[in-house]
Amino acid sequence: MLDFLKNVMRQSEESAPSQLSVSTAGEQSPDIDFVPDSEPEQDLEMIDKYRAGNQQQHTQHKQQKAQKAQNGFTFVPGEPKHNALGGGSGTHTRFDQQSDSRVGPPRHTRKLPTREHVDLSNNEDTKKSTSIPPTDSGQYEDTIRSLTAENEKLKKEVEQQRKAYKFMEREYKDRLESLERRYAKKSKELNYAEDYITRTEKRVDKLKAERDEVVREAKERDALLDTRTNELTAAQAFLTTADACSGSDVINMVQRLNEEVMQLSAYMADLIEDLDAQQLKPLPWEKCVSDEGSREYVEVAVSKDLMAFLRQKGPAIRCNTAPFQAAVQGFLVAWLEDQVRMFCGGEANASFHYVYNQIRASVNSTEPQAVSAKWRAISSQHLMTFFVDRPDGFFPPPVTAAILGLLELAGWRPELHDSDKDAINTMEASLSAIRKTTLEIKSTIKQGILSCDLDLVIFTNSVAFQPNIMTDMYNSNIPGRSTKSSISKIQDKVLCTVAFGLKKSTIEKQENGEYKNIQQMLLKPEVILSSALRSFDAPNANEDVTMVE
């Protein structure tokens, strides 16, 4: 047995540098069961000696390891670790830890190694599994310490990595939680936004529908407003009683027209007064006015009696131009009164005038003044569109022809006077002024006056003289009869009207509900009576006849 242990120790020392088995940090060598083949007392003594030698080698190994560590020795990972026992076979051999605290090995529990168990140097498998060259026990201890230090270092690094990992894990977890919270918040906001958009779209659709309804109602209201406005305008048109001018203004306009007519007739009378008696040559009335219609119109306007008197006197009328001047005034007044009543030119005027008078009479008897006056204004305004304006203005050629015909009847010839052009131009200028005043009066009394009806007044021939509504232009001194005798004047007949009158008519509602037309003469017309012809033909007629202003 002693020899066997010696051989084992010798083999361990020889093979320790090259075949030392290395275990990783924290590993323990497997237990080697020794089978005793000698007495236990001898074995214990040998084991104590072996342990003492091994302890010495272990101490040396630590010193060498420390020295190597100082010299820069580093452990290479993967290098095999040497067995502390220095067994050449590389088999890990350890004693039980309890054996270190006892005096001797435990009895009946530990077997001493036999050659069969311990001699591992000849084991081929063990030799193949160990590649560490055998070394001494000092090198083994250094390796253990180096590996332990390296292991501690690795543990620290692992601990640091673990802490870093935990820190990163916690940081990533916090970031993940933060992102999840943000995602949840954004998702909530997105859901709220989507819900808000949905609600807003519904509200927009509702508002659009309401807007369309409001637009439709607004259009209906606008249409209704236009209708009501038109109705109100029409109602106001019939209810408005505001006049464009006053009654006194219209009276002044009529008086101005009468003055213009009288001035033109006086100018024509002056033309025939200046004629040379030797150059005078009477002409028949048919040659003075070739148009039969114009001749008939003049005879109706002036009266046949006055025209017969003028035709009888001929150029001798220049001695007393009053009848000639009265005839010119009568013709112009009659013709201008027709123009005021005229709605259109041509033959249709008579039809329009008849229909208008019939309707106006009916309206005046059934409607109040405001309605009647407005109807008259509207009718006149629209009927006037049928008026045909001649190239020479308001006065058609028969007017000029009739005036020139009266001059020729009195002996005036255009070819006998060098200034005939100036005379004609003067007459045309006077006619233009008369035209302007007449149109102004027509527009005023037909459309501008609504509070009442104003009409120009003239009297045709054969009408009995009425002092309350007309004025005798000439105060005739007939021999044997007083001019102040009103009875004799009442018996006279009117030849023609030489100056316009103005009549006011107002419709008033009576107690029985009927409407009555109340008339008032604002301006009496001036007329020529048949008795004036006798005064014109009397001796010293130029001295006896005076004009009444």
C-alpha positions in Angstrom: 0.0 0.0 0.0 2.8 2.4 0.8 4.5 1.6 -2.4 1.2 2.3 -4.2 0.8 5.8 -2.7 4.4 6.7 -3.4 3.9 5.7 -7.0 0.8 7.8 -7.1 2.5 10.9 -5.7 5.4 10.4 -8.0 3.2 10.2 -11.0 1.2 13.2 -9.9 4.4 15.3 -9.6 5.6 14.1 -12.9 2.4 14.7 -14.7 1.1 17.8 -12.9 2.7 20.4 -15.2 1.3 18.8 -18.3 -1.9 16.8 -17.3 -3.4 19.0 -14.6 -7.2 18.9 -14.8 -8.8 22.3 -14.6 -12.3 22.9 -13.3 -14.4 26.0 -13.9 -15.0 28.5 -11.2 -17.4 27.1 -8.6 -17.0 23.5 -9.8 -15.7 20.7 -7.4 -13.7 17.7 -8.3 -15.6 14.4 -8.2 -14.9 12.2 -5.1 -12.4 9.4 -5.6 -13.1 6.3 -3.6 -10.1 4.6 -2.4 -10.2 0.9 -1.5 -7.8 0.2 1.3 -5.5 -2.9 1.0 -3.6 -2.3 4.2 -4.2 -1.4 7.7 -6.0 1.8 8.4 -3.4 3.2 10.8 -0.7 2.9 8.2 -2.9 4.5 5.6 -3.6 7.5 7.9 0.0 8.1 8.5 0.7 8.1 4.8 -2.2 10.4 4.1 -1.0 12.9 6.6 2.4 13.0 5.0 0.8 13.4 1.6 -1.4 16.2 2.8 1.5 18.1 4.4 3.5 17.9 1.2 0.5 18.9 -0.9 0.0 21.9 1.4 3.5 23.0 0.9 3.1 22.7 -2.9 -0.1 24.7 -2.7 1.6 27.5 -0.8 4.4 27.6 -3.4 1.8 27.6 -6.2 0.1 30.7 -4.7 3.3 32.5 -4.5 4.2 31.7 -8.1 0.7 32.8 -9.2 1.0 36.1 -7.4 4.4 36.6 -8.9 3.1 35.8 -12.4 0.2 38.1 -11.8 2.7 40.9 -11.0 4.7 39.9 -14.1 1.6 40.3 -16.3 0.2 36.8 -16.4 -3.4 36.7 -17.7 -5.7 33.9 -18.0 -6.9 33.0 -21.4 -10.5 31.8 -21.5 -10.8 28.2 -22.7 -7.4 27.2 -21.2 -7.8 24.1 -19.0 -7.5 24.5 -15.3 -4.9 22.4 -13.4 -5.9 19.9 -10.8 -4.7 20.9 -7.3 -3.5 17.4 -6.7 -1.3 17.4 -9.8 -2.6 14.1 -11.0 -1.0 13.1 -14.2 -4.1 11.5 -15.5 -6.0 14.7 -15.1 -8.7 13.0 -13.1 -10.2 15.3 -10.4 -9.4 13.9 -7.0 -10.6 15.4 -3.8 -10.9 14.4 -0.3 -14.0 14.9 1.7 -14.2 18.3 3.3 -15.0 16.7 6.6 -11.6 14.9 6.5 -9.8 18.2 6.9 -11.3 18.8 10.3 -10.6 15.4 11.8 -7.4 13.8 13.0 -7.8 10.9 10.7 -10.0 9.8 8.0 -13.4 8.6 8.9 -13.5 5.0 9.5 -15.6 2.6 7.6 -16.6 5.5 5.3 -13.6 6.1 3.1 -11.8 3.7 0.9 -8.2 4.0 0.1 -7.3 4.1 -3.6 -6.1 1.1 -5.2 -3.9 0.9 -8.2 -7.0 0.0 -10.2 -8.7 3.3 -9.2 -5.8 5.8 -8.8 -3.4 5.0 -11.5 -5.0 7.1 -14.1 -1.9 8.1 -15.9 -2.2 5.0 -18.1 -5.9 5.8 -18.9 -6.0 6.7 -22.5 -9.4 8.5 -22.2 -8.1 10.7 -19.5 -5.0 11.5 -21.5 -7.1 12.4 -24.5 -9.4 14.7 -22.4 -6.6 16.8 -20.9 -4.5 19.1 -22.9 -3.0 21.1 -20.1 0.7 20.3 -19.6 1.6 19.1 -16.2 2.7 21.7 -13.8 3.5 22.1 -10.2 1.0 22.8 -7.4 2.1 26.5 -7.3 1.2 27.1 -10.9 -2.1 25.4 -10.2 -2.9 27.8 -7.3 -1.9 30.8 -9.5 -4.2 29.6 -12.2 -7.0 29.1 -9.6 -6.4 32.6 -8.3 -6.2 34.1 -11.8 -9.4 32.3 -12.8 -11.1 33.3 -9.6 -10.1 37.0 -10.1 -11.2 36.8 -13.7 -14.4 35.1 -12.6 -14.9 37.9 -10.1 -14.2 40.5 -12.8 -16.6 38.7 -15.1 -19.2 38.6 -12.3 -18.8 42.3 -11.8 -19.1 42.9 -15.5 -22.1 40.7 -15.7 -23.5 42.5 -12.7 -22.9 45.8 -14.4 -24.4 44.5 -17.6 -27.3 43.2 -15.6 -27.8 46.5 -13.9 -27.4 48.3 -17.3 -29.9 45.9 -18.8 -32.3 46.4 -15.9 -31.8 50.2 -16.3 -32.3 50.0 -20.0 -35.2 47.7 -19.5 -36.8 50.1 -17.0 -36.1 53.0 -19.3 -37.5 51.2 -22.3 -40.4 50.2 -20.2 -41.0 53.7 -19.0 -40.7 55.0 -22.6 -43.0 52.3 -23.8 -45.5 53.2 -21.1 -45.1 56.8 -22.0 -45.6 56.0 -25.7 -48.6 53.8 -24.8 -50.0 56.7 -22.8 -49.4 59.1 -25.6 -50.8 56.6 -28.1 -53.9 56.2 -25.9 -54.2 59.9 -25.6 -53.8 60.4 -29.3 -56.2 57.6 -30.0 -58.7 59.3 -27.6 -58.1 62.6 -29.3 -58.5 61.0 -32.7 -61.7 59.4 -31.7 -62.9 62.6 -30.3 -61.8 64.4 -33.4 -63.6 61.9 -35.6 -66.7 62.1 -33.5 -66.4 65.9 -33.6 -66.0 65.8 -37.4 -69.0 63.5 -37.7 -71.1 65.8 -35.5 -69.8 68.8 -37.4 -70.6 67.3 -40.7 -74.1 66.5 -39.5 -74.4 70.0 -38.2 -73.1 71.4 -41.5 -75.7 69.4 -43.4 -78.4 70.6 -41.1 -77.2 74.2 -41.5 -77.1 73.8 -45.3 -80.6 72.5 -45.2 -81.7 75.4 -43.0 -79.8 77.8 -45.3 -81.5 76.4 -48.4 -84.8 76.8 -46.5 -84.0 80.3 -45.5 -82.9 81.2 -49.1 -86.1 79.7 -50.4 -88.2 81.6 -47.9 -86.2 84.8 -48.7 -86.9 84.4 -52.4 -90.6 83.9 -51.6 -90.5 86.9 -49.4 -88.7 88.9 -52.1 -91.3 87.9 -54.6 -94.1 88.7 -52.2 -92.4 92.0 -51.4 -92.2 92.9 -55.1 -95.8 92.1 -55.4 -96.8 94.1 -52.4 -94.6 97.0 -53.5 -96.2 97.0 -56.9 -99.6 96.9 -55.3 -98.6 99.7 -52.9 -97.3 101.7 -55.8 -100.5 101.2 -57.7 -102.5 102.1 -54.6 -100.4 105.1 -53.9 -100.8 106.1 -57.5 -104.5 106.2 -57.1 -104.5 107.7 -53.6 -101.8 110.3 -54.0 -103.3 113.8 -54.4 -100.1 115.8 -54.5 -100.1 118.3 -57.4 -97.1 119.2 -59.6 -98.1 122.8 -59.4 -100.9 125.0 -57.9 -104.0 126.2 -59.7 -102.6 129.8 -59.8 -99.6 128.5 -61.7 -101.8 126.9 -64.3 -103.8 130.1 -64.6 -100.6 132.0 -65.3 -99.5 129.5 -67.9 -102.9 129.9 -69.7 -102.7 133.6 -69.6 -99.1 133.5 -71.0 -100.4 131.3 -73.9 -103.2 133.8 -74.6 -100.7 136.6 -74.7 -98.5 134.7 -77.1 -101.4 134.0 -79.4 -102.5 137.7 -79.3 -99.0 138.9 -80.0 -98.8 136.6 -83.1 -102.1 137.9 -84.4 -101.1 141.5 -83.7 -97.9 140.9 -85.7 -99.8 139.6 -88.7 -102.2 142.5 -88.4 -99.2 144.9 -88.6 -98.1 143.1 -91.8 -101.4 143.9 -93.6 -101.6 147.5 -92.3 -98.4 148.4 -94.0 -99.5 147.3 -97.5 -99.5 149.7 -100.4 -103.1 150.2 -101.7 -101.9 150.2 -105.4 -100.3 146.8 -105.1 -103.3 145.2 -103.4 -105.2 142.7 -105.5 -108.1 140.7 -104.0 -107.9 136.9 -104.3 -110.7 134.4 -103.8 -110.5 132.3 -100.6 -110.2 129.1 -102.6 -107.0 130.3 -104.1 -105.6 131.6 -100.8 -106.0 128.1 -99.3 -106.0 125.4 -101.9 -106.7 122.5 -99.5 -110.4 122.1 -99.0 -110.0 120.4 -95.6 -107.9 123.3 -94.3 -110.5 125.8 -95.6 -113.3 124.0 -93.8 -111.3 123.7 -90.6 -110.6 127.5 -90.6 -114.3 128.3 -91.3 -115.4 126.1 -88.4 -112.9 127.5 -86.0 -113.5 131.2 -87.0 -117.2 130.8 -87.8 -118.8 131.2 -91.2 -120.1 134.6 -90.4 -116.6 136.0 -89.6 -115.1 134.3 -92.6 -117.8 135.7 -94.8 -117.0 139.2 -93.4 -113.3 138.8 -94.2 -113.9 137.5 -97.7 -116.2 140.4 -98.3 -113.8 143.0 -97.1 -110.7 141.5 -98.8 -107.7 143.8 -98.8 -109.8 146.6 -97.4 -109.6 144.9 -94.0 -106.3 146.7 -93.6 -108.3 149.8 -92.7 -109.7 148.0 -89.6 -107.6 144.9 -88.7 -109.6 144.0 -85.6 -111.8 141.4 -87.5 -108.6 139.9 -89.1 -106.8 139.8 -85.7 -109.9 138.1 -84.1 -110.0 135.5 -86.9 -106.3 134.7 -86.5 -106.7 134.4 -82.7 -109.9 132.3 -83.1 -108.2 129.9 -85.5 -105.1 129.4 -83.3 -107.2 129.0 -80.1 -109.4 126.4 -81.7 -106.5 124.5 -83.2 -104.4 124.6 -80.0 -107.4 123.3 -78.0 -107.6 120.3 -80.3 -103.9 119.6 -79.8 -104.4 119.6 -76.0 -107.3 117.1 -76.3 -105.4 115.1 -79.0 -104.1 111.6 -78.1 -102.8 110.6 -81.5 -102.6 111.9 -85.0 -104.8 110.9 -87.8 -108.3 109.7 -87.9 -107.9 107.5 -84.8 -107.8 110.6 -82.6 -111.5 111.2 -82.8 -112.2 107.6 -81.7 -109.8 107.8 -78.8 -111.2 111.1 -77.8 -114.8 109.8 -77.8 -113.9 106.6 -75.8 -111.8 108.6 -73.3 -114.6 111.1 -72.7 -117.1 108.3 -72.1 -114.9 106.4 -69.7 -114.0 109.6 -67.9 -117.6 110.6 -67.4 -118.3 107.1 -66.0 -115.4 107.2 -63.7 -116.2 110.7 -62.4 -119.7 109.6 -61.5 -118.6 106.4 -59.6 -115.1 107.0 -58.2 -113.6 109.5 -55.8 -111.4 112.3 -57.0 -108.1 110.6 -56.3 -109.0 107.5 -58.4 -110.6 109.5 -61.2 -107.7 111.9 -61.4 -105.1 109.1 -61.3 -107.0 107.2 -64.0 -107.0 110.3 -66.1 -103.2 110.8 -65.6 -102.3 107.2 -66.4 -104.6 107.1 -69.5 -103.3 110.4 -70.8 -99.7 109.3 -70.2 -100.1 106.0 -72.2 -102.4 107.4 -74.9 -99.9 110.1 -75.6 -97.5 107.5 -76.9 -99.8 107.3 -80.0 -99.1 111.0 -80.8 -97.4 111.4 -84.1 -94.8 114.2 -83.9 -94.5 115.8 -87.3 -91.1 116.8 -88.8 -91.9 120.4 -88.4 -92.9 120.0 -84.8 -96.2 120.4 -83.1 -97.8 122.3 -86.0 -98.5 120.4 -89.2 -98.3 122.2 -92.6 -102.1 123.1 -92.7 -101.5 125.5 -89.8 -98.9 127.5 -91.7 -100.9 127.2 -94.9 -104.0 128.5 -93.1 -102.2 131.5 -91.5 -100.6 132.4 -94.9 -104.0 132.0 -96.5 -105.6 134.5 -94.1 -102.7 137.0 -94.9 -103.3 136.5 -98.7 -107.0 137.0 -98.2 -106.2 140.4 -96.6 -103.9 141.3 -99.5 -100.4 140.3 -98.2 -98.2 138.5 -100.8 -94.8 137.0 -100.0 -93.5 137.9 -103.5 -94.4 141.6 -102.9 -92.2 142.0 -99.9 -88.4 141.7 -99.7 -88.7 141.0 -96.0 -91.2 138.1 -96.4 -88.5 135.6 -95.3 -88.1 137.5 -92.0 -91.8 137.6 -91.5 -92.2 133.9 -92.0 -89.3 133.2 -89.7 -90.8 135.5 -87.1 -94.1 133.7 -87.3 -92.4 130.3 -87.1 -90.6 131.4 -84.0 -93.8 132.6 -82.4 -95.5 129.3 -83.3 -92.6 127.4 -81.6 -93.0 129.5 -78.4 -96.8 128.8 -78.5 -96.0 125.1 -79.0 -93.8 125.0 -76.0 -96.3 126.7 -73.7 -99.2 124.5 -75.0 -97.3 121.3 -74.3 -96.4 122.5 -70.8 -100.1 123.2 -70.1 -101.1 119.8 -71.6 -98.7 117.9 -69.4 -99.7 119.8 -66.3 -103.5 119.5 -66.6 -103.4 115.9 -67.8 -100.8 114.4 -65.5 -99.6 116.9 -62.9 -102.8 117.9 -61.3 -104.5 115.2 -59.2 -106.5 117.1 -56.5 -108.9 118.3 -59.2 -109.5 118.3 -62.9 -108.4 121.4 -64.9 -109.5 121.9 -68.5 -109.0 124.5 -71.1 -112.4 126.2 -72.0 -113.4 127.5 -75.4 -116.9 128.1 -76.9 -117.8 127.3 -80.4 -120.0 129.5 -82.6 -123.7 129.8 -82.3 -123.5 129.5 -78.5 -125.4 132.1 -76.6 -123.4 134.5 -74.7 -123.2 133.8 -70.9 -121.6 136.6 -68.9 -121.0 134.4 -65.9 -118.7 132.0 -67.8 -117.3 134.1 -70.7 -116.1 137.6 -71.5 -116.8 139.7 -74.6 -113.5 140.7 -76.0 -114.8 143.8 -77.8 -117.1 146.3 -76.3 -119.3 147.2 -79.4 -120.9 150.6 -79.7 -123.9 149.9 -82.0 -125.9 153.0 -82.9 -129.2 153.1 -81.2 -128.2 150.5 -78.6 -126.5 150.9 -75.3 -123.3 148.9 -74.8 -124.3 148.4 -71.2 -127.4 146.6 -72.1 -126.9 143.1 -70.9 -130.1 141.9 -72.5 -128.8 142.7 -75.9 -125.6 140.8 -75.3 -127.4 137.8 -74.0 -129.3 137.7 -77.3 -125.9 137.7 -79.1 -124.3 134.5 -80.4 -120.6 133.6 -80.1 -118.6 133.7 -83.3 -115.4 132.3 -81.9 -113.1 132.1 -78.8 -110.1 134.3 -79.0 -108.5 133.5 -75.5 -108.5 130.4 -73.5 -110.5 130.0 -70.2 -109.6 127.5 -67.4 -112.2 125.4 -65.6 -111.8 123.4 -62.3 -113.8 120.3 -61.6 -113.9 118.4 -58.3 -115.7 115.2 -57.6 -117.5 115.2 -54.2 -119.4 112.4 -52.6 -122.9 113.3 -51.6 -125.0 112.1 -48.7 -126.8 109.5 -50.8 -123.5 107.9 -51.7 -123.4 109.3 -55.2 -120.5 111.4 -56.6 -121.2 114.8 -58.0 -118.9 116.9 -60.3 -118.5 120.4 -58.9 -117.2 122.9 -61.5 -115.7 126.3 -61.0 -114.5 128.8 -63.7 -111.0 129.9 -62.7 -110.4 131.9 -65.9 -113.2 133.1 -68.2 -112.5 132.6 -71.9 -112.8 135.7 -74.2 -115.1 135.4 -77.2 -116.2 137.4 -80.2 -119.9 138.1 -80.5 -121.9 138.3 -83.6 -122.8 141.9 -82.7 -119.2 142.8 -83.2 -119.5 142.4 -87.0 -122.0 145.2 -87.1 -119.6 147.5 -85.2 -116.8 146.5 -87.5 -118.9 147.5 -90.5 -120.2 150.7 -89.0 -118.8 154.2 -90.1 -115.8 155.3 -88.1 -115.4 151.7 -86.9 -111.8 152.3 -86.2 -112.8 154.9 -83.6 -115.8 153.2 -82.2 -114.3 149.7 -81.6 -112.0 149.4 -78.5 -110.3 146.3 -77.2 -111.0 145.2 -73.7 -108.1 143.9 -71.9 
